[in-house]
Amino acid sequence: MDGSNKIPSYIDAHNHLHDLRLGDLAPVIAAMRNAGVSRCVVNATREDDWAAVESLALAYPDFVIPAFGIHPWHAHLAADGWQARLVGLLEKHPLAGIGECGLDQWVSSPSIEVQMPVFLDQMRIACQMARALTIHCLKAWAPLFDAFDDVPPPRFLMHSFGGSIETGRRLIPYGAYFSCSGYFLHERKAKNIEVFKQLPPDRILLETDAPDMAPPDAERSHPLPGKLNHPANLPCIGRALAERLGMDAGSFAALTSRNALRWCCQSLSC
């Protein structure tokens, strides 16, 4: 740090800025910029979301990095030909990633048998097109590693990583990055912070998952009704996480931002 009063710059590695619960996005994005958020990765969760995410990327090209994907909860909604439509969208957006996708056995429906082929196809496309992948995994670690045996993953982010340190260490050789959300600042989630303390610093990113996964009230600089999570909370979350990880807040902001660009952009100019 140069000792100036410049606000550290943060990158939100995972949110859903297109979610209608956030309302008018102009003031939301203005608040994010004013708070110190320089960029964000906006993730679709189903094909019906793709147009909204694309519109945001076109309207805010210097701020929004789009990710187009099908979430495991919506795998049963994948319509015939979705793979070709996803490829076409990615060809239009060279910086776009694929996400949010993954596997989830916390829900009973759709079944893992329905989720798996949709996830594998998204991994194949990410590999073929050299795109970053955002993975949601909940209570499905064994199927995830089975999927990696079938399709070696591209560079990928474990969104809001809630696994054990043993699982994290098993993921690291595959090239995994891990994002920490403000939700882990709740006292009952202290074990998640302990995991992040043991992960390689150059693999850690920050996310809000806004408008979900709200942090505790003390880390909500921009409160919203109904405990919704404002994406401008990210710097406040980052400062609190830095303290818990024993790091300087400015250094932590710079570290996680560098990591985010290395994950999502790699050789592309950001």
C-alpha positions in Angstrom: 0.0 0.0 0.0 1.2 3.5 -0.7 -0.1 5.1 2.5 -2.7 7.1 0.6 -6.4 7.2 1.4 -7.3 5.5 -1.8 -10.2 3.0 -1.2 -9.0 -0.6 -1.9 -10.4 -2.2 -5.0 -12.4 -5.4 -4.7 -13.8 -7.9 -7.2 -16.9 -9.8 -6.4 -16.2 -13.3 -7.8 -19.8 -14.4 -7.7 -23.2 -12.7 -7.6 -26.6 -12.6 -9.3 -26.9 -8.9 -10.1 -29.7 -9.6 -12.5 -31.9 -10.9 -9.7 -35.1 -8.9 -9.7 -35.1 -8.7 -5.9 -32.3 -6.1 -6.1 -34.7 -3.7 -7.9 -33.4 -0.8 -10.0 -29.7 -1.7 -10.7 -28.4 1.8 -11.5 -28.2 2.9 -7.8 -27.1 -0.6 -6.8 -24.1 -0.5 -9.2 -23.4 3.1 -8.2 -23.3 2.0 -4.6 -20.9 -0.9 -5.5 -18.5 1.4 -7.3 -18.6 4.0 -4.5 -17.8 1.3 -1.9 -14.8 0.1 -3.9 -16.1 -2.8 -6.0 -14.3 -2.5 -9.3 -15.7 -5.6 -11.1 -18.1 -8.5 -10.5 -18.8 -11.9 -12.1 -22.6 -12.1 -12.6 -23.8 -15.7 -12.8 -26.9 -17.0 -14.5 -28.6 -20.1 -13.1 -30.8 -21.2 -16.0 -31.2 -20.4 -19.7 -34.0 -18.0 -18.9 -31.4 -15.8 -17.1 -28.9 -15.7 -20.0 -30.5 -12.7 -21.7 -30.6 -10.6 -18.5 -26.9 -11.4 -17.7 -25.9 -10.6 -21.3 -27.8 -7.2 -21.1 -25.9 -6.3 -18.0 -22.5 -7.2 -19.6 -23.4 -5.0 -22.6 -24.6 -2.1 -20.5 -21.6 -2.2 -18.1 -18.7 -3.8 -20.0 -16.1 -2.3 -17.7 -17.8 -3.7 -14.6 -19.7 -6.9 -15.3 -18.0 -10.2 -16.3 -20.8 -12.5 -17.4 -21.1 -16.2 -16.7 -23.8 -18.3 -18.4 -24.8 -21.6 -17.1 -27.4 -24.0 -15.6 -27.5 -24.5 -11.9 -28.0 -28.0 -10.6 -31.4 -27.0 -9.1 -32.5 -26.2 -12.6 -30.9 -29.1 -14.5 -34.3 -30.6 -15.3 -35.3 -27.4 -17.1 -32.4 -27.7 -19.7 -34.2 -27.7 -23.1 -33.0 -29.6 -26.1 -30.2 -27.7 -27.9 -29.1 -25.7 -24.9 -25.4 -26.7 -25.4 -25.3 -25.1 -28.9 -27.0 -22.0 -27.6 -24.5 -21.7 -24.8 -21.6 -22.0 -27.2 -23.1 -19.3 -29.4 -23.4 -17.0 -26.5 -19.9 -17.6 -25.3 -18.6 -16.9 -28.8 -20.3 -13.5 -28.7 -18.6 -12.8 -25.3 -14.9 -13.7 -25.2 -14.6 -12.8 -21.5 -17.6 -14.8 -20.4 -17.3 -17.8 -18.1 -19.7 -20.7 -17.5 -21.7 -20.8 -14.3 -23.3 -21.3 -12.1 -23.2 -25.0 -12.6 -22.4 -28.0 -10.4 -23.9 -30.8 -8.3 -26.2 -30.7 -5.3 -27.4 -33.6 -3.1 -28.9 -31.3 -0.5 -31.9 -31.2 -2.7 -33.7 -34.4 -3.6 -35.0 -33.2 -7.0 -33.7 -33.0 -9.6 -31.7 -36.1 -8.9 -28.0 -36.3 -9.2 -28.6 -38.5 -12.3 -30.4 -35.6 -13.9 -27.8 -33.0 -12.8 -24.7 -35.0 -13.8 -25.0 -34.9 -17.7 -25.8 -31.2 -17.6 -22.8 -30.5 -15.5 -20.5 -32.7 -17.6 -21.6 -30.9 -20.8 -20.8 -27.5 -19.2 -17.4 -28.7 -18.1 -16.7 -30.0 -21.7 -17.7 -26.7 -23.2 -15.5 -24.8 -20.7 -12.5 -27.0 -21.6 -13.1 -26.7 -25.3 -13.4 -23.0 -25.2 -10.9 -22.3 -22.4 -13.4 -20.6 -20.2 -13.5 -20.2 -16.5 -16.0 -22.4 -14.6 -18.0 -21.6 -11.5 -19.0 -24.7 -9.5 -21.7 -25.1 -6.9 -21.2 -28.2 -4.9 -23.3 -29.1 -1.8 -23.2 -32.5 -0.2 -22.0 -34.0 -3.5 -18.2 -34.3 -3.2 -18.0 -37.9 -4.3 -20.0 -37.3 -7.5 -17.9 -34.1 -8.2 -14.7 -36.1 -8.1 -16.3 -38.8 -10.3 -17.2 -36.0 -12.8 -13.5 -34.8 -12.7 -12.5 -38.4 -13.6 -14.7 -38.2 -16.7 -13.8 -34.7 -17.7 -10.6 -33.1 -16.4 -11.9 -29.6 -15.3 -10.7 -26.3 -16.7 -9.7 -23.5 -14.4 -12.6 -23.4 -11.9 -13.9 -21.6 -8.8 -15.6 -23.5 -5.9 -18.2 -20.9 -5.2 -18.8 -20.2 -1.5 -16.6 -23.2 -0.6 -18.0 -25.0 2.4 -16.0 -28.2 2.2 -13.5 -29.5 4.7 -9.8 -28.7 4.4 -9.3 -32.4 3.3 -11.6 -31.8 0.4 -9.9 -28.5 -0.3 -6.5 -30.1 -0.5 -7.9 -32.8 -2.8 -9.2 -30.1 -5.1 -6.1 -27.9 -5.2 -4.1 -30.2 -7.6 -7.0 -29.9 -10.1 -6.4 -26.1 -10.1 -9.3 -25.1 -7.9 -9.9 -21.5 -6.6 -12.1 -21.0 -3.6 -14.4 -18.1 -2.9 -15.4 -17.0 0.6 -18.7 -15.4 1.2 -19.9 -13.0 3.9 -22.3 -15.7 5.1 -19.3 -17.5 6.6 -18.9 -14.5 9.0 -21.8 -15.8 11.0 -20.5 -17.3 14.3 -22.1 -20.7 13.5 -19.9 -20.8 10.3 -16.6 -20.3 12.1 -15.3 -23.7 10.9 -15.5 -22.4 7.3 -13.2 -19.6 8.2 -10.7 -22.1 9.8 -10.7 -23.9 6.4 -9.8 -20.7 4.5 -7.0 -20.1 6.9 -5.4 -23.3 5.7 -5.9 -22.8 1.9 -3.2 -21.3 -0.3 -3.6 -17.5 -0.3 -3.2 -17.4 -4.0 -6.3 -19.5 -4.5 -8.7 -17.4 -2.3 -11.4 -15.1 -3.8 -14.2 -13.0 -2.3 -17.9 -13.1 -3.2 -21.2 -11.8 -2.0 -23.6 -14.3 -3.8 -26.0 -11.2 -3.7 -28.8 -11.0 -3.1 -28.4 -14.2 -1.0 -25.9 -15.3 1.6 -26.1 -12.1 3.7 -23.4 -11.5 6.2 -24.1 -10.6 9.9 -25.6 -7.2 10.5 -22.3 -5.8 11.6 -20.8 -6.5 8.2 -23.8 -5.2 6.2 -22.7 -1.7 5.2 -25.7 -1.5 2.8 -28.7 -3.2 4.5 -31.7 -4.3 2.5 -35.1 -5.4 3.6 -35.7 -9.0 4.4 -32.1 -9.7 5.1 -31.2 -9.5 1.4 -27.6 -9.1 0.6 -26.6 -5.9 -1.2 -23.5 -6.5 -3.4 -22.0 -3.2 -2.1 -21.4 -5.1 1.2 -18.3 -6.7 -0.4 -15.7 -4.3 0.9 -17.1 -4.5 4.4 -17.1 -8.3 4.1 -13.6 -8.3 2.8 -12.3 -6.2 5.8 -14.0 -8.5 8.3 -12.6 -11.6 6.6 -9.1 -10.1 6.4 -9.2 -9.5 10.2 -10.3 -13.1 10.8 -7.6 -14.4 8.5 -4.9 -12.3 10.2 -4.3 -10.2 7.1 -4.1 -6.5 6.3 -7.4 -5.4 4.7 -5.7 -3.5 1.8 -3.4 -6.4 1.1 -6.3 -8.9 1.2 -8.3 -6.8 -1.2 -5.4 -6.7 -3.6 -4.6 -10.4 -3.2 -8.2 -11.5 -3.8 -8.6 -9.2 -6.8 -5.4 -10.5 -8.4 -6.6 -14.0 -7.8 -10.0 -13.3 -9.3 -8.5 -11.9 -12.5 -6.1 -14.8 -12.8 -9.1 -17.2 -12.5 -11.7 -15.5 -14.7 -9.6 -13.8 -17.3 -6.2 -15.6 -17.5 -4.7 -14.5 -20.8 -7.5 -12.2 -21.7 -7.2 -8.4 -21.1 -9.3 -7.3 -18.2 
